Amino acid sequence: MGRFCTEQGHQLSPGTRHRHSKRGRGLCGWDGCHDEAGERYYCLDHRQREAARQKAEKDASATDAEKEQAQDAACRVMDFLGEFGWPVPVSIDSGNGAHLVYRVDLPNSPHSQALLRGVLNRLAGLFDTAAAKVDTSVHNASRIAKLPGTWACKGEHSRERPHRLCRLLYVPEPIE
């Protein structure tokens, strides 16, 4: 399957106006927070654990080893969810970790947000390690995310902590 940027898929209400993300440097997304009609894709974000890094490195790209640990965690989560009947997700190399994108059909409601937050918190409880974690903050529909084909440019580029391309690794046929 390979190693694992994120593209959050949302169904938008007619007439919704969006402002393009002003964060720049490789981020593509929309921040029309409260107008979205519902979740269509659910992204599980796996990344290096910043607490395990030096203070000066917290706002920097992952090392190759940190990225690999995050991708290994994503593989364990994918296998675990597969045992419960979850379909094979879209797998994305975020540049600094991994994203698993699952198709869902939920309204944009407090109940759906609580459900998604609960899933993330449970997965974090089961799979977080000293080196890698499930990002539990990506439960809301307005989450801005990197788009495959853009660059992950966290901090200064260096040989040890390079900027990397966000890319699709696997897209199942069909996306279930």
Secondary structure as GFF3:
##gff-version 3
##sequence-region A 1 176
A	DSSP	beta_strand	10	12	.	.	.	ID=ss1
A	DSSP	beta_strand	36	48	.	.	.	ID=ss2
A	DSSP	three_ten_helix	50	52	.	.	.	ID=ss3
A	DSSP	three_ten_helix	55	57	.	.	.	ID=ss4
A	DSSP	alpha_helix	64	83	.	.	.	ID=ss5
A	DSSP	beta_strand	90	93	.	.	.	ID=ss6
A	DSSP	beta_strand	97	107	.	.	.	ID=ss7
A	DSSP	alpha_helix	110	127	.	.	.	ID=ss8
A	DSSP	beta_strand	132	134	.	.	.	ID=ss9
A	DSSP	beta_strand	151	152	.	.	.	ID=ss10
A	DSSP	beta_strand	164	165	.	.	.	ID=ss11
A	DSSP	beta_strand	167	170	.	.	.	ID=ss12
###
